[in-house]
Amino acid sequence: MTMGPVQLLVVGFEGGEFKGEIVAELDRLLENDIVRLIDLLFVRKDENGNVEKILRSDLSPEEAEAFGATVGALIGYGAAGDKGAELGAIEGAAALEDGHIFDEEVWYVDDAIPNGTAAAIALLEHRWAIPLREGIRNAGGFHLADAWIHPADLVGIGIVAAEEAELQLTKT
């Protein structure tokens, strides 16, 4: 099973609505094989604290089991080498027999979100990165590091730079 990088994305929504334009954009990304939705749990809590949950995955049952086996094997290998990889693959496949990583009790999300809000927890596979990764590998390149840069990170860099500049001015 060839897989791209997987991202865990958690977002909240005031008013408890998961707008139609988000679903439409997600569907567009899926249709163009840019991302694949490994699993999604959407939780809505109304003003009275009543909870509604929706699960969605784009993996077939066979793909979900293969994904579970891959993840389980990697975790098992890290824990106990080759023998752990074998056991992990078996356990991982079994854990995803129902087609979902997230279940009804994931992270106690019911308790974590306030009334009148919603949250979505998604595992997205970045399919666009597979050919790029293969090209890098074919050119003799290898992974050294990666990170997501959030706009808040850039703001933070600006704040630190301003503080350092101010400190330099006060020293002179």
Secondary structure, 3 states (H helix, E strand, C coil): CCCCCEEEEEEEEECCCCCHHHHHHHHHHHHCCCEEEEEEEEEEECCCCCEEEEEECCCCHHHHHHHHHHHHHHHHHHHHHHHHHHHHHHHHHHHCCCCCCCCCCHHHHHHHCCCCEEEEEEEEEECCHHHHHHHHHHCCCCCCCCCCCCHHHHHHHHHHHHHHHHHHHHHC
